[in-house]
Amino acid sequence: MTNIKIVTDSSCIIDSERMKSIDIHTISLSIMIDGVIYANQNELDSQEFMSMMEKSPSLPKTSQPPIGEFIDLYDELGKDGSEIISIHLTEKLSGTVNTARQAAQMSKSNVTVVDSDYIDQALGFQVYEAAQMAQKGATVEQILAHIEDVKDKTELYIGVATLENLVKGGRIGKMVGAVSGFLNMKVLCELNNGELEVVAKGRGNKTFTKWVKTLEEKLTTYSVNCLGISEADGKDIAEELKASLSKMIPSIDIPIIHTTPLVATHAGKGAFAVMFYTN
């Protein structure tokens, strides 16, 4: 039986308890802040990064991994005849998945590259499920089919406390008309097919708390498999969300995880995200 190995990138977040049960390989995107390049985001403490970003005169810059790093990793993992499934953040936010595709064509190993259409814990949902199936002896075809099913049943919502970072980073896209240029507006978006779409907006945090009621109503109609909350110095509202959602789905443990520097760079200080997938 051919062994299957799972690769992802450093924008992927998986709860530490779940990580104990799987084996994955992560390639790191780099980030530059104040003229210093951090090739591996593990070199940056998430909380320290938020302080550095706040003090920095310019927005940090993120870069996808060099194609050579992908090729080297794929070649090494496939030395023993293993096949590789490489799952990455949406190409709408980074060129990482396209670099992975090019590397897969150049590698000596058999590599299948997947655009998750997501990021953060929502990307982690697909990676975790793929790794679990690989350990149980599933085929590449079975794993890919299941990843697509998880993707189809995933929803990701992000609350942005300030639009400044999204504007500076050029990631605002279709949101421009919806927010009318007010940088101090609170905006709630859904990541849909890799694009941020505004679902609620307003001047204060009531914009977020009001939306939670809508989410609660939606969750009553679902059988939720996994739900996670990520935050970028938005811990207070993340805790409120967890308390509220835990009452709705008490059978599911809801982790709150400080997001990666990559995501925080674009989402900005005070951002949070809720993501889940259903059965």
C-alpha positions as CSV (number, residue, x, y, z in Angstrom):
1,M,0.0,0.0,0.0
2,T,1.4,3.4,-1.0
3,N,1.9,5.8,1.8
4,I,0.4,9.3,1.5
5,K,1.9,12.4,3.1
6,I,0.1,15.7,3.7
7,V,1.8,19.1,3.1
8,T,0.3,22.5,3.9
9,D,1.6,26.1,4.6
10,S,2.0,28.2,7.6
11,S,-1.3,30.0,7.1
12,C,-2.9,26.7,8.3
13,I,-4.1,26.6,11.9
14,I,-5.0,23.4,13.7
15,D,-5.9,23.2,17.4
16,S,-3.0,21.7,19.4
17,E,-5.1,18.8,20.7
18,R,-6.0,17.8,17.1
19,M,-2.4,18.2,16.0
20,K,-1.4,15.4,18.4
21,S,-3.2,12.8,16.4
22,I,-1.9,13.7,12.9
23,D,1.3,13.9,10.9
24,I,1.7,16.9,8.5
25,H,4.5,18.8,6.8
26,T,4.4,22.6,6.8
27,I,6.2,25.0,4.4
28,S,6.5,28.5,5.7
29,L,5.5,31.8,4.0
30,S,7.8,34.6,4.9
31,I,7.0,38.0,6.4
32,M,9.0,41.2,6.3
33,I,8.5,43.9,9.0
34,D,10.6,46.9,9.6
35,G,13.1,45.7,7.0
36,V,13.7,42.4,8.6
37,I,12.6,39.2,6.8
38,Y,11.4,36.3,8.9
39,A,11.6,33.2,6.6
40,N,9.7,31.1,9.2
41,Q,6.7,32.6,11.0
42,N,7.7,30.4,14.0
43,E,10.4,33.0,14.6
44,L,7.7,35.5,15.5
45,D,5.6,35.4,18.6
46,S,2.0,36.2,17.6
47,Q,1.4,38.7,20.3
48,E,4.8,40.4,19.9
49,F,4.1,40.6,16.1
50,M,0.9,42.6,16.8
51,S,2.8,45.1,18.8
52,M,5.5,45.3,16.1
53,M,2.9,45.8,13.4
54,E,1.1,48.5,15.4
55,K,4.4,50.5,15.8
56,S,5.6,49.9,12.2
57,P,5.3,52.9,9.8
58,S,4.4,50.5,7.0
59,L,2.3,47.4,6.6
60,P,4.3,44.1,6.9
61,K,4.8,42.3,3.6
62,T,4.1,38.6,3.1
63,S,5.8,36.4,0.5
64,Q,5.0,32.9,-0.7
65,P,7.7,30.2,-0.3
66,P,10.3,29.9,-3.1
67,I,9.6,27.2,-5.6
68,G,12.8,25.5,-4.7
69,E,11.7,24.9,-1.2
70,F,8.6,23.1,-2.5
71,I,10.5,21.0,-4.9
72,D,13.0,20.0,-2.2
73,L,10.3,19.1,0.3
74,Y,8.3,17.1,-2.3
75,D,11.4,15.2,-3.5
76,E,12.4,14.3,0.1
77,L,8.9,13.2,1.1
78,G,8.5,11.1,-2.0
79,K,11.9,9.3,-1.7
80,D,10.3,6.2,-0.2
81,G,7.6,6.1,-2.9
82,S,5.0,8.0,-1.0
83,E,2.4,10.1,-2.8
84,I,1.8,13.7,-1.6
85,I,-1.3,15.8,-1.2
86,S,-0.4,19.5,-0.8
87,I,-3.2,21.7,0.5
88,H,-2.9,25.5,0.6
89,L,-4.6,28.8,1.3
90,T,-6.8,30.3,-1.3
91,E,-5.1,31.6,-4.4
92,K,-7.2,34.8,-4.1
93,L,-5.0,35.8,-1.1
94,S,-1.6,34.3,-2.1
95,G,0.2,32.8,-5.0
96,T,1.4,29.9,-2.8
97,V,-0.9,27.3,-4.3
98,N,0.2,28.2,-7.8
99,T,3.9,28.0,-6.8
100,A,3.1,24.5,-5.3
101,R,1.5,23.5,-8.6
102,Q,4.6,24.5,-10.6
103,A,6.8,22.7,-8.1
104,A,4.6,19.5,-8.4
105,Q,5.3,19.5,-12.1
106,M,9.1,19.7,-11.5
107,S,9.3,17.3,-8.6
108,K,10.3,13.6,-8.9
109,S,7.5,12.7,-6.6
110,N,3.8,12.2,-7.3
111,V,2.2,15.4,-6.0
112,T,-1.5,16.5,-6.0
113,V,-2.0,20.2,-5.2
114,V,-5.3,21.4,-3.7
115,D,-6.5,25.0,-3.4
116,S,-8.5,24.9,-0.1
117,D,-10.4,28.2,-1.0
118,Y,-9.8,29.0,2.7
119,I,-7.2,30.1,5.3
120,D,-6.5,29.7,9.0
121,Q,-8.6,27.1,10.8
122,A,-10.8,26.6,7.8
123,L,-7.8,25.4,5.8
124,G,-6.9,23.3,8.9
125,F,-10.2,21.5,8.7
126,Q,-9.2,20.1,5.3
127,V,-5.7,19.3,6.3
128,Y,-6.7,17.6,9.4
129,E,-9.3,15.4,7.7
130,A,-6.8,14.5,4.9
131,A,-4.1,13.5,7.4
132,Q,-6.6,11.4,9.4
133,M,-7.7,9.6,6.3
134,A,-4.1,9.1,5.1
135,Q,-3.2,7.4,8.5
136,K,-6.2,5.1,8.0
137,G,-5.0,3.9,4.6
138,A,-7.3,5.8,2.3
139,T,-6.4,6.3,-1.3
140,V,-5.5,9.7,-2.9
141,E,-8.9,9.7,-4.7
142,Q,-10.8,9.0,-1.5
143,I,-9.0,11.8,0.4
144,L,-9.5,14.3,-2.4
145,A,-13.2,13.5,-2.6
146,H,-13.5,14.0,1.2
147,I,-11.6,17.3,1.1
148,E,-14.0,18.6,-1.5
149,D,-16.9,17.6,0.7
150,V,-15.4,19.4,3.7
151,K,-14.7,22.4,1.6
152,D,-18.3,22.5,0.4
153,K,-19.6,22.3,4.0
154,T,-17.3,24.9,5.4
155,E,-18.2,28.5,6.3
156,L,-15.8,31.2,7.4
157,Y,-16.8,34.6,8.8
158,I,-14.4,37.4,9.7
159,G,-15.0,40.5,11.7
160,V,-12.7,43.4,10.9
161,A,-12.4,46.2,13.4
162,T,-10.5,48.5,11.0
163,L,-10.3,48.4,7.2
164,E,-6.9,50.1,7.2
165,N,-4.8,46.9,6.7
166,L,-7.1,45.5,4.0
167,V,-6.9,48.7,2.1
168,K,-3.1,49.1,2.4
169,G,-2.6,45.4,1.4
170,G,-4.9,45.7,-1.6
171,R,-7.1,42.9,-0.4
172,I,-10.4,44.8,-0.2
173,G,-11.5,43.8,-3.7
174,K,-15.3,43.7,-4.1
175,M,-15.8,45.2,-0.6
176,V,-15.0,48.7,-1.8
177,G,-18.5,49.6,-2.9
178,A,-20.1,48.1,0.2
179,V,-18.0,50.0,2.8
180,S,-17.8,53.4,1.0
181,G,-14.3,54.1,2.1
182,F,-15.0,54.5,5.9
183,L,-11.9,53.0,7.5
184,N,-13.4,53.2,11.0
185,M,-16.4,51.0,10.1
186,K,-16.9,47.6,11.6
187,V,-17.4,45.0,8.9
188,L,-18.4,41.4,9.0
189,C,-17.4,39.4,5.9
190,E,-17.8,35.9,4.6
191,L,-15.0,34.3,2.8
192,N,-16.8,32.8,-0.2
193,N,-14.8,31.1,-3.0
194,G,-11.7,32.9,-1.8
195,E,-13.4,36.4,-2.0
196,L,-14.4,38.5,1.0
197,E,-18.1,39.5,0.8
198,V,-19.7,41.9,3.2
199,V,-22.6,40.5,5.2
200,A,-22.9,43.2,7.9
201,K,-21.5,46.6,8.6
202,G,-21.8,49.4,11.2
203,R,-20.1,51.9,13.5
204,G,-19.7,49.9,16.7
205,N,-19.3,46.4,18.1
206,K,-23.0,46.0,18.1
207,T,-22.5,45.2,14.4
208,F,-20.8,42.0,15.5
209,T,-23.0,41.1,18.5
210,K,-26.1,41.5,16.3
211,W,-24.7,39.2,13.7
212,V,-24.0,36.5,16.3
213,K,-27.8,36.1,16.7
214,T,-28.0,35.4,13.0
215,L,-25.2,32.9,13.3
216,E,-26.9,31.2,16.2
217,E,-30.1,30.8,14.3
218,K,-28.2,29.3,11.4
219,L,-26.4,26.8,13.6
220,T,-29.6,25.5,14.9
221,T,-30.3,24.1,11.4
222,Y,-26.9,22.4,11.1
223,S,-25.1,19.4,12.5
224,V,-21.7,21.0,13.2
225,N,-18.6,18.7,13.0
226,C,-16.0,21.3,14.1
227,L,-16.0,25.0,15.0
228,G,-13.1,27.3,15.7
229,I,-12.5,30.9,16.6
230,S,-9.4,32.8,15.6
231,E,-8.4,36.4,16.7
232,A,-5.8,39.1,16.2
233,D,-6.0,41.0,19.5
234,G,-9.7,40.5,19.4
235,K,-9.7,38.2,22.4
236,D,-12.6,39.9,24.3
237,I,-15.2,39.5,21.5
238,A,-13.8,36.0,20.7
239,E,-14.5,35.0,24.3
240,E,-18.0,36.5,24.0
241,L,-18.6,34.5,20.8
242,K,-17.4,31.3,22.4
243,A,-19.6,31.7,25.4
244,S,-22.6,32.3,23.2
245,L,-21.9,29.5,20.7
246,S,-21.0,27.0,23.4
247,K,-24.6,27.2,24.6
248,M,-25.8,26.4,21.1
249,I,-23.5,23.4,20.6
250,P,-22.3,22.2,24.0
251,S,-21.1,18.9,22.6
252,I,-18.3,20.6,20.6
253,D,-15.1,22.1,22.1
254,I,-14.5,25.5,20.6
255,P,-10.8,26.6,20.6
256,I,-9.8,30.3,20.5
257,I,-6.5,30.6,18.7
258,H,-4.4,33.7,18.0
259,T,-4.0,33.8,14.3
260,T,-0.8,33.8,12.3
261,P,1.2,36.9,11.5
262,L,0.2,36.3,7.8
263,V,-3.5,36.6,8.5
264,A,-3.1,39.3,11.1
265,T,-1.2,41.5,8.6
266,H,-4.3,41.6,6.3
267,A,-7.1,41.4,8.9
268,G,-5.7,44.1,11.2
269,K,-5.8,44.6,15.0
270,G,-9.0,43.6,16.7
271,A,-10.1,41.1,14.0
272,F,-11.7,37.8,14.7
273,A,-13.0,34.9,12.7
274,V,-15.5,32.1,13.2
275,M,-15.3,29.1,11.0
276,F,-17.0,25.7,11.0
277,Y,-17.9,22.7,8.9
278,T,-20.9,20.5,9.1
279,N,-21.6,16.8,8.7
